[in-house]
Amino acid sequence: MSYLVSQPNEYLKEGIGFISGIYPNYDADKMVDTSSGKYYCLEHILQSTYEIVSRDVWIEMMVFDFLIGNADRHQSNWAILELSGEPWEKREVRKCPLYDNGSSLCCYVNDKQLDRMFGKDAGPFNALVDTKSRSIIRIDGSRKAQPRHREVVKYLLSEYPETHDICVRFIKKLNNDIIDNLVDVYQSEILSLGKNKLIRRFLKRKLEILGELLQGDD
């Protein structure tokens, strides 16, 4: 899937290629740098690409993953596109469209669990959209536990000022009507009515949480 986003004159270089270049003892299977003991984290991404693309690219990616609840943005699920055939110092690069987003948008909720997401008990839905929505990209590489997506965005807002404008852009581009229009495209033969309804609710609540984080509400 990842190799369908590049043009004929472009070379797609996945994240693992950048990380292993800076961290030669990075174990992609265990997702840890065996030299430092640090687990796969934002530091690995920023340190291995800072001379190539702006960190805005990765902040935007992580805010997007917050919105869709992506739990699997591992080191081979992001990339940079390079124009081939040029010397390295003259080689043009651009951010690669995000791909392989399968572990998102309530994908692990089966039909038997759908009723619980709309029941009187708000716990199951809140867990899905917030407390159990976690990022595989850690903000603290010394900790094995994966942070909540909420914690990731809160950290980005506190550490990287440009995160505020990135979040605002997402909120301006998405609203309830736009979400409804996007999900309307998927007929019941492709997406069940129950899952369709859940994804709408999920995305709308994610937008609400993002707005709360921008306002400083925890």
Backbone as ProteinMPNN parsed JSONL, in Angstrom:
{"seq_chain_A": "MSYLVSQPNEYLKEGIGFISGIYPNYDADKMVDTSSGKYYCLEHILQSTYEIVSRDVWIEMMVFDFLIGNADRHQSNWAILELSGEPWEKREVRKCPLYDNGSSLCCYVNDKQLDRMFGKDAGPFNALVDTKSRSIIRIDGSRKAQPRHREVVKYLLSEYPETHDICVRFIKKLNNDIIDNLVDVYQSEILSLGKNKLIRRFLKRKLEILGELLQGDD", "coords_chain_A": {"N_chain_A": [[0.819, -1.195, 0.0], [1.959, 1.266, 0.767], [3.624, 1.911, -1.298], [2.241, 3.04, -3.361], [2.007, 5.742, -3.408], [4.017, 7.334, -4.365], [5.564, 9.2, -7.061], [6.653, 8.34, -10.452], [9.307, 9.278, -10.675], [10.196, 9.42, -8.129], [11.517, 8.42, -4.944], [10.563, 6.417, -2.325], [11.223, 6.635, 1.008], [11.124, 4.918, 3.896], [10.35, 5.437, 7.399], [11.931, 3.765, 9.045], [14.328, 3.635, 7.697], [15.485, 6.136, 8.109], [15.623, 6.288, 10.922], [17.236, 4.052, 11.634], [19.563, 4.869, 10.453], [20.539, 6.902, 12.066], [20.372, 5.775, 14.536], [21.95, 3.103, 14.857], [21.655, 0.763, 16.303], [19.024, 0.301, 16.604], [16.253, -1.69, 17.143], [13.952, -2.875, 15.071], [11.924, -4.751, 15.303], [11.457, -5.072, 18.057], [11.119, -2.477, 18.587], [12.854, -0.614, 19.86], [15.735, 1.209, 20.857], [18.572, -0.419, 21.311], [20.958, 0.443, 22.353], [20.591, 2.791, 23.918], [18.346, 2.087, 25.272], [15.962, 3.273, 24.849], [12.578, 3.363, 23.972], [10.669, 3.264, 20.913], [9.99, 6.486, 19.857], [8.97, 9.994, 19.757], [11.303, 11.506, 19.74], [13.13, 9.891, 18.324], [12.104, 10.121, 15.737], [12.225, 12.905, 15.202], [14.981, 13.498, 15.565], [16.159, 11.99, 13.575], [15.337, 13.085, 11.209], [15.557, 15.837, 11.111], [17.185, 17.444, 9.526], [16.085, 17.251, 7.09], [13.235, 17.498, 6.713], [10.727, 19.771, 7.964], [9.799, 19.801, 11.411], [7.131, 20.218, 11.69], [5.795, 18.538, 9.961], [5.704, 16.066, 11.252], [4.433, 16.667, 13.624], [1.938, 17.384, 12.663], [1.211, 14.895, 11.631], [0.949, 13.416, 13.999], [-1.117, 14.721, 15.314], [-3.151, 14.233, 13.516], [-3.267, 11.444, 13.789], [-4.184, 11.342, 16.39], [-6.799, 12.272, 15.97], [-7.986, 10.262, 14.375], [-7.573, 8.109, 15.932], [-5.365, 6.394, 15.617], [-3.489, 3.571, 16.226], [-1.122, 2.469, 15.407], [1.224, 3.692, 14.223], [3.912, 2.845, 13.357], [7.518, 2.554, 12.73], [7.678, 1.973, 10.041], [5.445, 2.951, 8.918], [5.345, 5.519, 8.08], [6.809, 7.971, 5.915], [9.208, 9.626, 3.719], [9.27, 11.318, 0.653], [11.567, 11.297, -1.945], [13.146, 12.989, -4.633], [14.423, 11.178, -7.214], [17.652, 10.42, -8.728], [19.21, 12.686, -8.462], [22.088, 14.4, -7.037], [22.707, 13.972, -3.517], [22.827, 16.416, -2.034], [21.358, 18.119, -3.607], [18.953, 17.027, -3.847], [15.469, 16.976, -3.987], [12.86, 16.9, -1.591], [9.725, 15.769, -0.261], [6.887, 15.7, 1.908], [5.402, 12.582, 2.583], [2.231, 11.286, 1.673], [0.085, 10.133, 4.269], [-0.155, 6.703, 5.052], [-1.448, 3.308, 5.275], [-3.426, 3.266, 7.417], [-4.958, 1.514, 8.868], [-5.353, 0.638, 11.528], [-7.306, 2.188, 13.017], [-10.081, 4.511, 13.551], [-12.128, 3.121, 15.021], [-11.736, 0.45, 14.388], [-11.434, -1.987, 15.707], [-13.752, -2.522, 16.975], [-16.304, -4.747, 17.095], [-19.385, -6.032, 15.623], [-20.919, -7.08, 17.689], [-20.18, -5.552, 19.822], [-21.107, -3.044, 19.341], [-23.615, -2.095, 20.341], [-23.04, -1.525, 22.997], [-21.585, 0.778, 22.762], [-23.424, 2.728, 22.43], [-25.012, 2.733, 24.601], [-26.573, 3.402, 27.866], [-24.553, 3.552, 29.69], [-21.753, 5.439, 29.614], [-19.164, 4.695, 29.682], [-17.866, 2.618, 27.959], [-17.759, 3.911, 25.407], [-16.33, 6.254, 26.026], [-13.916, 5.136, 26.771], [-13.091, 4.071, 24.343], [-12.763, 6.376, 22.732], [-11.065, 7.951, 24.163], [-9.693, 7.222, 26.853], [-8.569, 4.703, 26.261], [-7.48, 5.158, 23.843], [-4.603, 5.157, 22.244], [-1.161, 6.04, 21.493], [1.391, 4.665, 19.487], [3.727, 5.923, 19.15], [5.861, 7.14, 21.38], [6.072, 9.806, 23.825], [7.895, 9.966, 25.728], [10.67, 8.263, 25.666], [11.822, 6.638, 27.555], [9.925, 5.238, 28.809], [8.029, 2.31, 28.635], [5.298, 1.987, 28.377], [2.562, 2.928, 26.333], [1.522, 6.186, 25.473], [-1.585, 7.965, 26.063], [-3.547, 9.257, 23.381], [-4.538, 11.789, 23.902], [-2.697, 12.704, 25.814], [-0.447, 12.896, 24.224], [-1.058, 14.992, 22.386], [-1.42, 17.067, 24.206], [1.173, 17.256, 25.228], [2.587, 17.983, 22.886], [1.463, 20.494, 22.398], [2.441, 21.887, 24.576], [5.203, 21.785, 24.263], [5.952, 22.429, 21.642], [5.41, 25.243, 19.976], [4.23, 25.635, 17.439], [2.33, 23.721, 17.239], [-0.156, 24.595, 18.073], [-1.252, 26.188, 15.96], [-1.402, 24.217, 14.016], [-3.308, 22.472, 15.09], [-5.506, 24.195, 15.118], [-5.903, 24.517, 12.388], [-6.807, 21.969, 11.669], [-9.251, 21.929, 13.044], [-10.602, 23.972, 11.756], [-10.88, 22.896, 9.236], [-12.466, 20.716, 9.619], [-15.737, 19.918, 10.667], [-18.883, 19.129, 12.215], [-20.767, 18.845, 10.117], [-19.121, 18.467, 7.875], [-17.84, 16.105, 8.576], [-20.061, 14.378, 8.583], [-20.714, 14.502, 5.855], [-18.456, 13.323, 4.723], [-18.524, 10.693, 5.732], [-20.925, 9.878, 4.755], [-20.433, 8.966, 2.231], [-19.882, 6.278, 2.301], [-21.557, 3.423, 1.685], [-23.967, 1.046, 3.006], [-23.226, -1.474, 2.195], [-20.528, -1.456, 2.272], [-19.772, -0.31, 4.698], [-21.139, -0.982, 7.751], [-24.319, 0.131, 9.064], [-24.34, 0.565, 11.795], [-21.584, 0.773, 12.461], [-20.964, 2.943, 10.869], [-22.429, 4.969, 12.106], [-21.102, 4.99, 14.559], [-18.464, 5.782, 13.886], [-18.902, 8.392, 13.021], [-19.735, 9.58, 15.428], [-17.453, 9.152, 16.955], [-15.407, 10.673, 15.604], [-16.464, 13.252, 15.852], [-16.448, 13.603, 18.613], [-13.709, 13.429, 19.059], [-12.865, 15.805, 17.828], [-14.044, 17.621, 19.581], [-12.583, 17.092, 21.918], [-10.051, 17.882, 21.042], [-10.482, 20.625, 20.74], [-10.933, 21.257, 23.433], [-8.421, 20.729, 24.517], [-6.933, 22.693, 23.246], [-7.974, 24.884, 24.515], [-6.875, 24.573, 26.92], [-8.035, 22.85, 28.673], [-8.011, 19.924, 30.602]], "CA_chain_A": [[0.0, 0.0, 0.0], [2.768, 2.471, 0.891], [4.365, 2.207, -2.515], [1.351, 3.589, -4.374], [1.885, 7.189, -3.208], [5.13, 8.05, -4.985], [5.57, 9.398, -8.5], [7.674, 7.493, -11.094], [10.66, 9.797, -10.482], [10.42, 9.596, -6.705], [11.902, 7.273, -4.132], [9.915, 6.442, -1.015], [12.099, 6.15, 2.073], [10.334, 4.754, 5.109], [10.931, 5.931, 8.635], [12.967, 2.89, 9.576], [15.586, 3.97, 7.038], [16.046, 7.312, 8.771], [15.929, 5.988, 12.317], [18.386, 3.143, 11.725], [20.756, 5.599, 10.038], [21.018, 7.674, 13.217], [20.422, 4.841, 15.667], [22.281, 1.821, 14.209], [21.267, -0.37, 17.144], [17.565, 0.298, 16.775], [15.634, -2.979, 16.829], [12.635, -2.56, 14.516], [10.937, -5.721, 15.779], [11.128, -4.748, 19.445], [10.869, -1.034, 18.587], [13.651, -0.026, 20.926], [17.153, 1.394, 20.578], [19.211, -1.262, 22.32], [22.09, 1.152, 22.959], [20.114, 3.713, 24.951], [17.202, 1.525, 25.971], [14.77, 4.078, 24.582], [11.562, 2.793, 23.097], [10.261, 4.078, 19.766], [9.407, 7.713, 20.389], [9.041, 11.192, 18.924], [12.712, 11.902, 19.634], [13.733, 9.125, 17.227], [11.633, 10.673, 14.465], [12.737, 14.266, 15.012], [16.439, 13.498, 15.442], [16.606, 11.323, 12.34], [14.829, 13.769, 10.005], [15.509, 17.292, 11.293], [17.898, 18.122, 8.439], [15.421, 16.911, 5.828], [11.912, 18.135, 6.673], [10.323, 20.485, 9.169], [9.115, 18.963, 12.408], [5.686, 20.405, 11.506], [5.278, 17.359, 9.258], [5.457, 14.979, 12.21], [3.412, 17.139, 14.558], [0.67, 17.248, 11.936], [0.917, 13.464, 11.57], [0.528, 12.922, 15.304], [-2.445, 15.278, 15.588], [-4.051, 13.45, 12.668], [-3.435, 10.13, 14.417], [-5.079, 11.572, 17.527], [-8.176, 12.413, 15.491], [-8.533, 8.996, 13.869], [-7.302, 7.055, 16.905], [-4.435, 5.432, 15.019], [-2.679, 2.915, 17.25], [-0.048, 1.674, 14.791], [2.117, 4.482, 13.37], [5.27, 2.375, 13.628], [8.589, 3.17, 11.95], [7.507, 1.706, 8.608], [4.142, 3.485, 8.532], [5.5, 6.896, 7.633], [7.915, 8.031, 4.951], [9.512, 10.87, 3.006], [9.463, 11.094, -0.778], [12.744, 11.98, -2.471], [13.29, 12.992, -6.085], [15.569, 10.321, -7.524], [18.53, 10.786, -9.83], [19.96, 13.901, -8.173], [23.011, 14.283, -5.906], [21.99, 14.126, -2.258], [22.71, 17.801, -1.587], [20.408, 18.822, -4.464], [17.755, 16.198, -3.967], [14.252, 17.55, -3.428], [12.052, 15.979, -0.797], [8.406, 16.247, 0.157], [6.265, 14.768, 2.847], [4.646, 11.506, 1.946], [0.872, 11.108, 2.209], [0.012, 9.096, 5.293], [-0.686, 5.457, 4.515], [-1.627, 2.192, 6.202], [-4.129, 3.772, 8.594], [-5.967, 0.509, 9.178], [-5.598, 0.481, 12.971], [-7.906, 3.449, 13.438], [-11.517, 4.676, 13.29], [-12.963, 2.101, 15.679], [-11.615, -0.775, 13.585], [-11.463, -3.197, 16.526], [-15.092, -2.688, 17.545], [-17.092, -5.649, 16.249], [-20.83, -5.786, 15.63], [-21.474, -7.447, 18.993], [-19.83, -4.515, 20.794], [-21.655, -1.752, 18.925], [-24.692, -1.646, 21.226], [-22.439, -0.974, 24.216], [-21.073, 2.112, 22.461], [-24.539, 3.674, 22.416], [-25.836, 2.459, 25.771], [-26.658, 4.425, 28.915], [-23.223, 3.63, 30.305], [-20.852, 6.141, 28.696], [-17.81, 4.189, 29.851], [-17.257, 1.974, 26.791], [-17.441, 4.874, 24.348], [-15.261, 7.131, 26.507], [-12.672, 4.368, 26.701], [-12.721, 3.97, 22.927], [-12.397, 7.659, 22.144], [-10.113, 8.714, 24.972], [-8.786, 6.593, 27.815], [-7.844, 3.584, 25.651], [-6.964, 5.6, 22.541], [-3.187, 5.329, 22.562], [-0.199, 6.222, 20.403], [2.576, 3.808, 19.536], [4.86, 6.855, 19.217], [5.922, 7.642, 22.752], [6.629, 11.141, 24.041], [8.996, 9.712, 26.654], [11.223, 6.988, 25.233], [12.274, 5.815, 28.679], [8.764, 4.502, 29.316], [7.522, 1.319, 27.679], [3.857, 2.177, 28.211], [2.18, 3.845, 25.265], [0.723, 7.288, 26.014], [-2.881, 8.254, 25.472], [-3.475, 10.27, 22.334], [-4.752, 13.07, 24.567], [-1.429, 13.092, 26.429], [0.47, 13.263, 23.14], [-1.396, 16.336, 21.902], [-1.135, 17.998, 25.299], [2.628, 17.417, 25.246], [2.982, 18.743, 21.702], [1.041, 21.883, 22.605], [3.288, 22.514, 25.599], [6.615, 21.784, 23.891], [6.182, 22.931, 20.287], [4.402, 26.296, 19.782], [3.536, 25.532, 16.154], [1.24, 22.748, 17.355], [-1.428, 25.319, 18.221], [-1.777, 26.536, 14.637], [-1.722, 22.965, 13.321], [-4.593, 22.01, 15.63], [-6.54, 25.127, 14.653], [-6.181, 24.205, 10.979], [-7.658, 20.774, 11.639], [-10.594, 22.283, 13.511], [-11.236, 24.789, 10.72], [-11.171, 22.057, 8.066], [-13.451, 19.696, 9.986], [-16.824, 20.207, 11.591], [-19.846, 18.022, 12.209], [-21.361, 18.684, 8.786], [-18.108, 17.9, 6.977], [-17.688, 14.699, 8.967], [-21.229, 13.656, 8.068], [-20.604, 14.401, 4.395], [-17.392, 12.364, 4.408], [-18.94, 9.332, 6.066], [-22.078, 9.562, 3.902], [-19.953, 8.333, 0.997], [-19.772, 4.831, 2.477], [-22.847, 2.75, 1.718], [-24.062, -0.041, 3.985], [-22.538, -2.658, 1.673], [-19.113, -1.303, 2.604], [-19.664, 0.023, 6.12], [-22.444, -1.228, 8.374], [-24.966, 1.333, 9.581], [-23.891, 0.753, 13.166], [-20.198, 1.262, 12.46], [-21.044, 4.273, 10.273], [-22.891, 5.866, 13.17], [-20.057, 5.063, 15.58], [-17.341, 6.567, 13.378], [-19.321, 9.801, 13.076], [-19.694, 10.03, 16.825], [-16.046, 9.104, 17.36], [-14.691, 11.819, 15.043], [-17.005, 14.489, 16.425], [-15.939, 13.714, 19.984], [-12.281, 13.728, 18.965], [-12.76, 17.24, 17.563], [-14.372, 18.307, 20.828], [-11.435, 16.951, 22.818], [-8.98, 18.728, 20.517], [-10.833, 21.99, 21.122], [-10.721, 21.382, 24.872], [-6.974, 20.792, 24.746], [-6.496, 24.022, 22.805], [-8.405, 25.836, 25.534], [-6.148, 24.29, 28.15], [-8.795, 21.952, 29.543], [-7.422, 18.581, 30.632]], "C_chain_A": [[0.862, 1.259, 0.0], [3.415, 2.867, -0.422], [3.485, 2.726, -3.646], [1.281, 5.109, -4.301], [2.986, 7.983, -3.897], [4.939, 8.161, -6.49], [6.685, 8.545, -9.118], [9.111, 7.96, -10.846], [10.991, 10.014, -9.008], [10.777, 8.274, -6.032], [11.258, 7.429, -2.761], [10.854, 5.837, 0.021], [11.312, 6.116, 3.375], [11.108, 5.197, 6.346], [12.049, 5.072, 9.186], [14.322, 3.191, 8.957], [16.268, 5.163, 7.674], [16.48, 6.981, 10.192], [17.158, 5.098, 12.442], [19.673, 3.819, 11.277], [21.377, 6.386, 11.172], [21.206, 6.78, 14.436], [20.686, 3.433, 15.124], [21.877, 0.595, 15.02], [19.768, -0.381, 17.444], [17.007, -1.033, 16.289], [14.202, -2.718, 16.369], [11.559, -3.518, 15.013], [10.484, -5.403, 17.205], [10.822, -3.267, 19.625], [11.561, -0.346, 19.767], [15.085, 0.13, 20.439], [17.923, 0.664, 21.671], [20.408, -0.588, 22.977], [21.646, 2.018, 24.131], [18.992, 3.129, 25.794], [15.913, 2.284, 25.73], [13.843, 3.373, 23.602], [11.22, 3.795, 21.992], [9.491, 5.307, 20.237], [9.586, 8.876, 19.414], [10.48, 11.644, 18.728], [13.405, 11.169, 18.488], [13.352, 9.722, 15.875], [12.262, 12.035, 14.201], [14.244, 14.275, 14.786], [16.915, 12.906, 14.122], [16.181, 12.058, 11.077], [14.958, 15.284, 10.059], [16.234, 18.066, 10.197], [17.178, 17.971, 7.102], [14.068, 17.591, 5.687], [11.638, 18.83, 8.001], [9.62, 19.539, 10.134], [7.598, 19.139, 12.341], [5.044, 19.177, 10.865], [4.878, 16.273, 10.252], [4.445, 15.395, 13.264], [2.029, 16.994, 13.928], [0.244, 15.775, 11.869], [0.357, 12.968, 12.903], [-0.829, 13.493, 15.723], [-3.496, 14.535, 14.756], [-4.321, 12.085, 13.289], [-4.297, 10.224, 15.674], [-6.534, 11.566, 17.064], [-8.776, 11.081, 15.042], [-8.287, 7.835, 14.833], [-6.356, 5.992, 16.393], [-3.487, 4.871, 16.081], [-1.427, 2.26, 16.688], [0.829, 2.479, 13.83], [3.573, 4.091, 13.676], [6.256, 2.935, 12.606], [8.534, 2.87, 10.456], [6.154, 2.193, 8.096], [4.172, 4.992, 8.291], [6.753, 6.967, 6.772], [8.118, 9.453, 4.451], [9.76, 10.503, 1.551], [10.627, 11.943, -1.271], [12.752, 11.897, -3.99], [14.554, 12.23, -6.437], [16.415, 10.899, -8.647], [19.342, 12.037, -9.621], [20.968, 13.633, -7.059], [22.274, 14.593, -4.61], [21.786, 15.582, -1.877], [21.714, 18.606, -2.413], [19.057, 18.103, -4.539], [16.562, 16.861, -3.271], [13.472, 16.477, -2.663], [10.687, 16.605, -0.536], [7.808, 15.226, 1.106], [5.414, 13.769, 2.088], [3.228, 11.473, 2.517], [0.851, 9.968, 3.228], [-0.696, 7.863, 4.751], [-0.815, 4.416, 5.62], [-2.247, 2.664, 7.522], [-5.192, 2.789, 9.094], [-6.313, 0.393, 10.653], [-6.169, 1.766, 13.555], [-9.41, 3.412, 13.194], [-12.348, 3.476, 13.763], [-12.863, 0.733, 15.009], [-11.741, -2.052, 14.408], [-12.81, -3.414, 17.222], [-15.906, -3.579, 16.617], [-18.587, -5.385, 16.431], [-21.46, -6.1, 16.989], [-21.219, -6.364, 20.047], [-20.496, -3.172, 20.501], [-22.715, -1.225, 19.888], [-24.144, -1.0, 22.491], [-21.937, 0.443, 23.997], [-22.172, 3.177, 22.475], [-25.477, 3.472, 23.61], [-25.839, 3.599, 26.774], [-25.32, 4.621, 29.614], [-22.254, 4.249, 29.305], [-19.435, 5.584, 28.73], [-17.188, 3.559, 28.621], [-16.881, 2.956, 25.681], [-16.311, 5.799, 24.78], [-13.913, 6.424, 26.476], [-12.172, 4.296, 25.266], [-12.141, 5.273, 22.408], [-11.288, 8.369, 22.917], [-9.182, 7.849, 25.81], [-7.998, 5.419, 27.249], [-7.354, 3.908, 24.243], [-5.508, 5.987, 22.738], [-2.303, 5.374, 21.318], [0.982, 5.285, 20.578], [3.851, 4.647, 19.556], [4.869, 7.47, 20.609], [6.45, 9.077, 22.791], [7.773, 11.078, 25.05], [9.532, 8.314, 26.359], [11.701, 6.095, 26.359], [11.146, 4.955, 29.243], [8.226, 3.554, 28.247], [6.041, 1.525, 27.392], [3.569, 3.204, 27.119], [1.268, 4.933, 25.818], [-0.65, 7.38, 25.356], [-2.703, 9.318, 24.388], [-3.675, 11.67, 22.913], [-3.441, 13.588, 25.16], [-0.428, 13.545, 25.376], [0.198, 14.679, 22.669], [-1.113, 17.379, 22.976], [0.364, 18.284, 25.384], [3.096, 18.27, 24.07], [2.625, 20.216, 21.858], [1.952, 22.602, 23.593], [4.733, 22.677, 25.151], [6.908, 22.429, 22.54], [5.091, 23.94, 19.937], [3.604, 26.164, 18.49], [2.365, 24.543, 16.202], [-0.115, 23.444, 17.433], [-2.046, 25.619, 16.863], [-2.158, 25.29, 13.838], [-3.074, 22.436, 13.793], [-5.738, 22.892, 15.148], [-6.904, 24.834, 13.203], [-7.076, 22.971, 10.859], [-9.095, 21.124, 12.016], [-11.334, 23.113, 12.47], [-11.638, 23.953, 9.503], [-12.258, 21.026, 8.347], [-14.512, 20.286, 10.906], [-17.833, 19.068, 11.457], [-20.45, 17.772, 10.834], [-20.379, 18.041, 7.812], [-17.886, 16.426, 7.298], [-18.848, 13.87, 8.429], [-21.137, 13.461, 6.559], [-19.554, 13.375, 3.983], [-17.857, 10.926, 4.628], [-20.149, 8.904, 5.235], [-21.675, 8.805, 2.637], [-20.026, 6.813, 1.095], [-21.147, 4.199, 2.669], [-22.795, 1.545, 2.662], [-23.395, -1.325, 3.511], [-21.055, -2.645, 2.037], [-18.921, -1.123, 4.105], [-21.044, -0.135, 6.75], [-23.012, 0.063, 8.952], [-24.516, 1.633, 11.01], [-22.489, 1.319, 13.246], [-20.138, 2.669, 11.862], [-21.427, 5.301, 11.335], [-21.813, 6.064, 14.227], [-18.897, 5.932, 15.119], [-17.676, 8.054, 13.383], [-19.196, 10.346, 14.498], [-18.257, 10.124, 17.328], [-15.301, 10.354, 16.884], [-15.176, 13.139, 15.646], [-16.517, 14.685, 17.854], [-14.446, 14.011, 19.989], [-12.063, 15.22, 18.709], [-13.056, 18.052, 18.82], [-13.191, 18.259, 21.794], [-10.287, 17.836, 22.353], [-9.242, 20.188, 20.874], [-10.607, 22.237, 22.601], [-9.236, 21.51, 25.194], [-6.414, 22.142, 24.322], [-6.849, 25.09, 23.834], [-7.695, 25.613, 26.87], [-6.895, 23.409, 29.122], [-8.189, 20.556, 29.465], [-8.532, 17.536, 30.674]], "O_chain_A": [[0.538, 2.223, -0.692], [3.721, 4.04, -0.634], [3.949, 2.84, -4.781], [0.544, 5.714, -5.08], [2.883, 9.206, -3.998], [4.257, 7.346, -7.113], [7.568, 8.075, -8.4], [10.03, 7.142, -10.81], [11.951, 10.709, -8.678], [10.402, 7.189, -6.477], [11.402, 8.468, -2.117], [11.232, 4.67, -0.078], [10.89, 7.151, 3.89], [12.333, 5.314, 6.338], [13.017, 5.595, 9.738], [15.353, 3.024, 9.608], [17.495, 5.202, 7.769], [17.576, 7.35, 10.615], [18.031, 5.363, 13.268], [20.761, 3.399, 11.672], [22.598, 6.526, 11.241], [22.092, 7.009, 15.26], [19.75, 2.653, 14.95], [21.771, -0.501, 14.47], [19.315, -0.994, 18.411], [17.262, -1.448, 15.159], [13.338, -2.381, 17.178], [10.397, -3.129, 15.13], [9.296, -5.456, 17.522], [10.33, -2.846, 20.672], [10.949, 0.387, 20.544], [15.592, -0.713, 19.699], [17.922, 1.088, 22.826], [20.833, -1.007, 24.054], [22.248, 1.984, 25.203], [18.716, 3.61, 26.893], [14.885, 1.979, 26.335], [14.262, 2.865, 22.561], [11.45, 4.997, 22.121], [8.475, 5.193, 20.924], [10.261, 8.756, 18.392], [10.835, 12.119, 17.649], [14.19, 11.773, 17.758], [14.187, 9.816, 14.976], [12.772, 12.289, 13.11], [14.733, 14.985, 13.907], [17.967, 13.29, 13.613], [16.613, 11.697, 9.983], [14.51, 15.963, 9.135], [15.923, 19.234, 9.965], [17.627, 18.514, 6.093], [13.783, 18.196, 4.654], [12.243, 18.511, 9.024], [8.936, 18.601, 9.722], [6.856, 18.311, 12.869], [3.908, 18.819, 11.177], [3.833, 15.639, 10.104], [3.678, 14.562, 13.748], [1.08, 16.544, 14.571], [-0.933, 15.453, 12.031], [-0.598, 12.192, 12.929], [-1.6, 12.823, 16.409], [-4.592, 14.246, 15.237], [-5.461, 11.621, 13.314], [-5.049, 9.301, 15.989], [-7.391, 10.938, 17.685], [-9.948, 10.809, 15.304], [-8.734, 6.714, 14.589], [-6.523, 4.812, 16.701], [-2.773, 5.62, 16.748], [-0.728, 1.557, 17.419], [1.145, 2.003, 12.74], [4.354, 4.896, 14.184], [5.873, 3.7, 11.722], [9.283, 3.468, 9.684], [5.764, 1.884, 6.97], [3.132, 5.65, 8.3], [7.646, 6.127, 6.887], [7.32, 10.351, 4.718], [10.391, 9.487, 1.261], [10.668, 13.153, -1.046], [12.408, 10.865, -4.567], [15.644, 12.601, -6.0], [15.964, 11.75, -9.413], [20.1, 12.429, -10.509], [20.751, 12.751, -6.227], [21.329, 15.382, -4.601], [20.697, 15.959, -1.443], [21.267, 19.665, -1.974], [18.141, 18.552, -5.229], [16.649, 17.255, -2.107], [13.44, 15.309, -3.05], [10.528, 17.825, -0.587], [8.175, 14.051, 1.103], [4.792, 14.093, 1.076], [3.049, 11.618, 3.726], [1.531, 8.957, 3.05], [-1.716, 7.972, 4.071], [-0.354, 4.616, 6.744], [-1.671, 2.485, 8.595], [-6.2, 3.193, 9.673], [-7.454, 0.08, 10.994], [-5.594, 2.358, 14.468], [-9.947, 2.422, 12.697], [-13.146, 2.908, 13.018], [-13.808, -0.054, 15.061], [-12.115, -3.094, 13.87], [-12.98, -4.377, 17.969], [-16.17, -3.206, 15.474], [-18.99, -4.606, 17.294], [-22.429, -5.454, 17.388], [-21.945, -6.266, 21.036], [-20.449, -2.263, 21.33], [-22.718, -0.039, 20.217], [-24.719, -0.037, 22.999], [-21.87, 1.23, 24.942], [-21.888, 4.374, 22.526], [-26.598, 3.981, 23.621], [-25.195, 4.628, 26.568], [-24.999, 5.718, 30.07], [-21.966, 3.654, 28.266], [-18.599, 5.954, 27.906], [-16.072, 3.928, 28.257], [-15.809, 2.845, 25.087], [-15.423, 6.099, 23.982], [-12.888, 7.042, 26.189], [-10.978, 4.442, 25.005], [-11.126, 5.264, 21.711], [-10.646, 9.28, 22.393], [-7.993, 7.754, 25.503], [-6.882, 5.154, 27.695], [-6.869, 3.026, 23.534], [-5.211, 7.024, 23.331], [-2.635, 4.836, 20.262], [1.51, 5.13, 21.679], [4.92, 4.161, 19.926], [3.973, 8.236, 20.962], [7.183, 9.504, 21.899], [8.528, 12.039, 25.2], [8.933, 7.311, 26.748], [11.96, 4.911, 26.141], [11.382, 4.058, 30.053], [7.999, 3.95, 27.104], [5.581, 1.263, 26.281], [4.256, 4.219, 27.005], [0.332, 4.632, 26.558], [-0.842, 6.924, 24.229], [-1.818, 10.168, 24.476], [-3.046, 12.626, 22.46], [-3.115, 14.767, 25.024], [0.349, 14.471, 25.609], [1.122, 15.485, 22.562], [-0.617, 18.464, 22.672], [0.77, 19.428, 25.59], [3.911, 19.177, 24.243], [3.41, 21.088, 21.485], [2.202, 23.799, 23.453], [5.421, 23.594, 25.598], [8.012, 22.927, 22.324], [3.965, 23.546, 19.631], [2.433, 26.539, 18.445], [1.516, 24.533, 15.31], [-1.109, 22.934, 16.915], [-3.223, 25.339, 16.636], [-3.123, 25.308, 13.074], [-3.892, 22.003, 12.981], [-6.813, 22.396, 14.81], [-8.075, 24.894, 12.829], [-7.993, 22.941, 10.04], [-10.041, 20.664, 11.376], [-12.548, 22.98, 12.313], [-12.617, 24.264, 8.824], [-12.895, 20.521, 7.422], [-14.205, 21.06, 11.812], [-17.636, 18.149, 10.661], [-20.626, 16.623, 10.429], [-20.755, 17.176, 7.021], [-17.76, 15.6, 6.395], [-18.642, 12.786, 7.883], [-21.444, 12.385, 6.045], [-19.74, 12.644, 3.01], [-17.606, 10.052, 3.799], [-20.376, 7.711, 5.032], [-22.486, 8.09, 2.047], [-20.21, 6.134, 0.085], [-21.81, 4.413, 3.684], [-21.721, 1.092, 3.06], [-23.035, -2.174, 4.327], [-20.412, -3.693, 2.102], [-18.021, -1.712, 4.704], [-22.004, 0.509, 6.326], [-22.263, 0.981, 9.289], [-24.334, 2.79, 11.389], [-22.232, 2.245, 14.015], [-19.342, 3.496, 12.308], [-20.816, 6.365, 11.439], [-21.628, 7.171, 14.732], [-18.395, 6.745, 15.896], [-16.828, 8.883, 13.712], [-18.634, 11.416, 14.731], [-17.896, 11.063, 18.039], [-14.637, 11.018, 17.68], [-14.375, 14.035, 15.915], [-16.209, 15.806, 18.259], [-13.969, 14.765, 20.836], [-11.176, 15.83, 19.307], [-12.393, 19.054, 19.088], [-12.844, 19.266, 22.412], [-9.621, 18.471, 23.171], [-8.323, 20.906, 21.268], [-10.141, 23.309, 22.987], [-8.845, 22.308, 26.046], [-5.515, 22.674, 24.973], [-6.125, 26.071, 24.006], [-7.889, 26.366, 27.824], [-6.464, 23.228, 30.261], [-7.889, 20.067, 28.376], [-8.251, 16.338, 30.704]]}, "name": "protein", "num_of_chains": 1, "seq": "MSYLVSQPNEYLKEGIGFISGIYPNYDADKMVDTSSGKYYCLEHILQSTYEIVSRDVWIEMMVFDFLIGNADRHQSNWAILELSGEPWEKREVRKCPLYDNGSSLCCYVNDKQLDRMFGKDAGPFNALVDTKSRSIIRIDGSRKAQPRHREVVKYLLSEYPETHDICVRFIKKLNNDIIDNLVDVYQSEILSLGKNKLIRRFLKRKLEILGELLQGDD"}
